[in-house]
Amino acid sequence: MRVIRILVICYGDGDMVFDFRRAPLTAVLIGAAALAVLPVRAEEAAQAEGEETLELAPLVVEGERENADGPVEGPYAKRSATATKTDTPIMETPQSISVISSGDMSARGARSIAQAMRYSTGVTTESRGAVVSRYDMLTMRGFQINRNYLDGLQLQYNGWYAIPQIAPEMVERLEILKGPASVLYGSSPPGGLINLVSKKPLDEASGEISATVGTNNLYEGTIDATGPLDDEGKFSYRFVGLARTSDGQAKTTEVERELVAPTLTWRPSSGTSLTFQAHYQQDPKSGAYGAVPASGSVFANPNGQLEPDFYDGDVNWEEFNRKQWTVGYLFEHELDEVFTFRQNLRYLETKLNYKSVYSTGLQADNRTLNRASIYSDEDSTSYAIDNQLQAHFGTGPVKHTVLAGLDRWDLNSDAEIGYGSAPTLDIFNPDNNQGVPAIPPFYDFELDHSQTGVYLQEQAKIGGLTVLLGARQDWYKRRDFERLSGTHSGFDQDNLSLRAGALYTFENGIAPYISYAESFEPQSGSDFSGNPFDPTTGEQIEAGVKFQSADERIMVTAAVFEITKQNVTTADPVNPGFSIQAGEVRSRGFEIEGHVQPAAGLTLSAFYTKLDVEYTRDNGGLVGKTPVWVADETASFWAEYALPAQMIDGLTLGGGIRYVGETYVDSANTGTTDPYTLFDAMVEYDLAAFAPELAGNSIRVNGTNLADKRHVAGCYAQYWCWFGEERAVTLTLTHRW
């Protein structure tokens, strides 16, 4: 018997060897090509004694693999571009990065980016609890994150209230890069960066439409459709739509959102693509922005206990109407086998009308709340552009991926802000309909901010060793004009950011690494002598290990790190009323994240973080203190199981547990919130298993905080604390095609 042996080299999936007996050569080649794209690794068949063997040349087959900007394939993401701006395996990236897929967000019932990060490491999410859902407020590795990125481009942040919020319904992947990221993105906090990868057109026609009802009078409808527009596949589209209305957790408040996000991709050739993107989102109502005092929520109050639906505002002075829209494109062109050029551009406009009544302190009777009022009318426009030239080549045994880039963003913002008085409130017998007197404007700003950066990055790989080097120079400019006083102010700052890392992948799938990274944030103001402040800077040393099993059923990442933030302003001990840049904050921690698929249909994910964050230099008595909103410990676990047909066909069960440790009530660390543990669950049923004519339809029930545990998510001061989300249950009907 003649045995024909073919070595099939499958791009991205390793080498596979197949034996074909008694088959024509043509059939063998076709069969090998078909088998090569299967996500399995075939064992070499045993060869019978005395058989004649014909060795054929390797057959190279390019099978589909996960793309860094596409859907996550399998139980966890294997590639990302957030850490390097190149499509790189996470196992070859010497820095911690977590990816949350759109499927994860849907299965866990997330309705905001902050909620989606409940199951992750290094993050204390929902800093202002469930009442404040209009912003994605969180800390990462101990530092506040006040802006996000969309497709690698920064979303605008003017320092006031017109901050755009991206709905998870238009996000394919939520990527969390931990630690300083200024070497590729410019000014950013030292704790890390959140990059939202938008949903893009797919080659195959598909879609889904869903309707959801739930607690707090939630009513929601969504649509997500994609596919080709022509037979040749040069044009494809995607359309995402959302309409939602519900009550807020705080009494008398409401939440509304409408969203449309069309996307069109043109592929004139295999090496060129141009994706046009747009989205319009309106949030006519966004709940409340108020808080509760620590007395009655965190601490005992002799008058009683406050409930999670407490509202400190006034229905006559509660407004939050935000409109945001974007238009832009993502362009990529392969110049030749070595060079690829990319250009990403986005224009963003955000309009906001905001009014609120907020607490300023609790009186001695522990029930009378002093309050004040605020309003803000803002109109912000910005554009961001990122030009990248990538070269992929080899020098002997070394494979290089070199990236050079030039990016810029500009922000122009008009902001009129007013402050006024408001009547006091009995927190145990609140009258939220007292009225608030009109207030004149206090500020009327015109803000112009810009940042230009050039960067260079080298990724070199030789055998199992991967080396990452990067450098970036930034120029930041700020010009402010306060119209009421006629005052002009501003400053120019520049900064050089560096990064270096090394990772070695052993044949058993273990990959230890070490890295160093820097960050900076522009800082306004000056000292007693009139010298302008320098940017705050951050430095991180991180060491860790990653593991991925050969069958890709297991992936574990663990890291220890130390971040130091310097040039923090603190009181000038010589000149009262002035500040100097002598402050410093240090964050140390350990993180571990694991994903396991022990059996078909079963996925387990676990997350744990331990943090030690404190002021190490300060002239105001903060040395040794921990900043607010930073949990000392967090842990979570999620399990999801699609039951086999022989058990209950079409049924998927999911469940999770979340633990959040204590956080400090104020910067003086006078007390802490209680740690809490919450339980979540999901049940989904494919109706086709019940009746074949219902194919494409499913029903899902989500529940969060199933035990309805009363808990305080965080505090900023003794009179500013926020309750976490009460129990929430939703029912979703979905039709897919």
Residue, then its C-alpha position, 0 to 999 in steps of 0.5 A: m500500500r502507498v501512503i501519501r504524507i502531507l505536511v500542512i502548514c496552517y497559518g496561525d494554528g501550527d503544523m498538522v500532518f495527515d495520512f491519506r490512504r488509497a486516494p488520488l493525489t488531487a483528492v488528497l490535496i483538496g482534502a488537506a486544504a479543507l482539513a487545514v482550516l479546522p481548529v484541531r491538531a491532528e496526530e500523525a497516524a501510525q505507519a504500518e510496517g513495510e508501507e511505501t511512503l511518498e513525501l510531498a512538499p509542504l502545503v501552505v494553507e491560510g486559514e481564518r484567525e481572530n483579528a485584533d479588531g474583529p469578533v473574539e473567537g472562542p472563550y477568550a481573546k488571543r490577539s489585540a492591537t491596543a497595547t502595540k497598535t499592531d495586530t499582536p498575540i496577547m501571549e507575545t505582549p509584555q504588558s497586562i491587557s484584558v479583553i471583554s468581548s461583546g458576547d461577554m457583555s451581552a451574557r452578563g447583562a451589561r448596559s454600560i462600559a463600567q458595568a462590563m468591567r465588573y468581571s476584570t482585574g485591576v479595576t474598581t469600577e462604578s465609583r459612583g455606584a448605580v445612581v450615576s450611570r451617565y459616565d463610566m467612572l472607575t479607577m485602574r491600578g489605583f488611579q482615576i480614569n477620566r476618558n476612554y478611547l474609541d478605535g484607538l482615538q481619544l474621546q474628548y474631555n474638557g475637564w467639565y461635564a460634556i463627556p461622551q459615553i459610548a454604549p456597549e451595544m456598538v462595541e465589539r471588544l472592550e480592551i483594558l491596557k493596564g499601566p502607563a500607555s503614553v508611549l503610543y497615546g500621549s497624555s493619559p493616567p498612569g493606571g492604564l487605558i480603555n480602548l473600545v473597538s467598535k463593531k465593523p462590517l462582516d463578510e457574511a450576512s447576519g444580524e439580530i434584533s432584540a426586545t428587553v423588559g426589566t426592573n425599574n420599568l426598563y424597556e429596550g429595543t436593539i438591532d445589529a445587522t451586517g453583511p455584504l452589499d455586492d456580489e464581489g464583496k467589495f462593499s459591506y455594511r453594519f448598522v447598530g441601533l438602540a432605544r431605551t427608557s427606564d427609571g433611575q435608581a434614585k427616586t423620581t429620576e429617569v434614563e433614556r437613550e437613542l442610538v444609531a451607528p451606521t458603518l460602511t467598508w470598501r475593499p477595492s483590493s485585498g490589501t486596501s480597506l476604507t471603513f466609514q463610521a458614524h454614530y448619533q446618540q442622544d441621552p435626554k435623561s440620565g438619572a441623577y448625579g447626586a450622592v448620600p451622606a456617609s452617616g446613614s449609608v456607610f455609618a450608623n445614623p441615630n435617625g435611621q438608615l438611608e435606602p439605595d433609592f435616596y435622592d438628594g436633588d430637586v425635580n425642578w432643577e434636574e436636567f441632563n440632556r446630552k447629544q453626541w455624534t461622530v463621523g470618521y474613517l479607518f483606512e489601511h493600505e498594504l504598500d508592498e510585502v513590507f510596508t503598511f500605511r494606516q490612517n484613522l480619523r474622527y470628528l466628535e461633537t458633544k452638546l450638554n445641558y446640565k442642572s443639578v442640586y448637590s449636598t455640601g454637608l450634613q448638619a449636627d442633627n444628622r438629618t438636615l442636608n445643606r445643598a447647593s445648585i449648579y448648571s452647565d451649558e456646554d458645546s464641545t467639538s474635537y477631531a483626532i487623527d492617527n497616521q501609522l506606517q508599519a514595516h514587517f521584515g526579517t534580518g537573519p533569524v530576527k523578525h521585526t515589526v516596526l511602527a512609526g506614527l504621527d497623531r494629533w487631537d484638537l478640542n474646542s469647547d464652550a462652557e457656561i457654568g453657574y453656581g447657586s443656593a438650594p434649600t436644605l433637605d430632611i434626608f429622612n423625610p425628603d421633599n424633592n419638589q421645593g424649587v431652586p432659584a435661578i442663578p447667573p453664570f459664574y464662568d463662561f469659558e472658551l477652551d482650546h486644547s491640542q496635542t501632537g505626538v510622534y512615536l516609534q516602536e520596535q517589536a523584535k522576535i527571535g525564537g521564543l524571545t520577544v522584545l518591545l521598545g518604544a519612544r514618543q515625543d508629545w507637544y501639548k497646548r492649552r488656551d483658555f479664555e474666560r469671557l466674563s472676566g476677560t481673562h486669558s490663560g494657558f500653557d505649553q508643555d512637552n514630554l518624552s515617554l519611553r517603554a521597554g519590555a521583554l517576553y520569552t515563550f517556552e515550548n510548554g506555553i509559559a511566557p514570563y515577561i518584564s516591562y517598563a512604561e511611562s506616562f504623563e498628564p498636562q497640569s495647569g497652574s504655577d507656583f509662588s514664583g509664577n513658574p508654570f507646573d510641569p506635567t505629572t509623570g508616571e513610571q511602572i515596573e511590571a513583571g508577570v507570566k502568561f500561559q496558554s495551553a497547546d489546545e488553547r483551552i486554558m489561558v492564565t496571566a499574572a502580574v506584579f507591578e509598582i507605579t509611581k506618580q510624581n510631580v503631584t501638587t501639594a501645599d507650599p509649606v513656605n508660601p501658604g495658599f500656593s502649591i508646589q510639585a512635591g507630591e507622589v503617589r505609589s501603587r503596588g499590586f498583584e493581578i491574576e486572570g484565568h480562562v478555562q474551557p474544561a469541557a465542550g460548552l463550559t467556560l470558566s473565568a476568574f479574576y483577582t486583584k490585590l492593591d496597596v496604594e498610598y501617598t508617599r510624599d505630601n505636605g498636607g498630611l496625606v503621607g501613608k493615606t490611600p486615595v478614595w475610590v480604590a478597593d484594596e482587593t477585588a475578585s470575581f468568577w464567571a461560569e457559563y455552560a451550554l448544556p449538551a443536547q442529551m441533557i437539555d438541548g438549547l439551554t445555556l446557564g451562566g452565573g457569577i460572583r463579585y467581591v469588592g473590598e473596602t474603600y476609604v470614605d475620604s482622603a483623610n481615611t477617617g473610615t471605610t466602606d464595607p466590603y461586599t459580595l454580589f451574585d449574578a446569573m443568566v439563563e438563555y434558551d434557544l427556542a429552536a430546541f423547543a420547535p424547529e420553526l422557531a429557529g433563530n429565536s432565543i429568550r434570555v433572563n439576566g439577574t444582577n445582585l440577586a440577593d438585593k444586597r444593600h451596599v455602598a460602592g464608593c465615597y469621595a467625602q463624608y457627604w458624598c457617597w453612592f449606593g451600588e445597584e439594587r437587584a435588577v432582572t431583565l428578560t430579552l427576546t432575540h431573533r437572529w438571522 
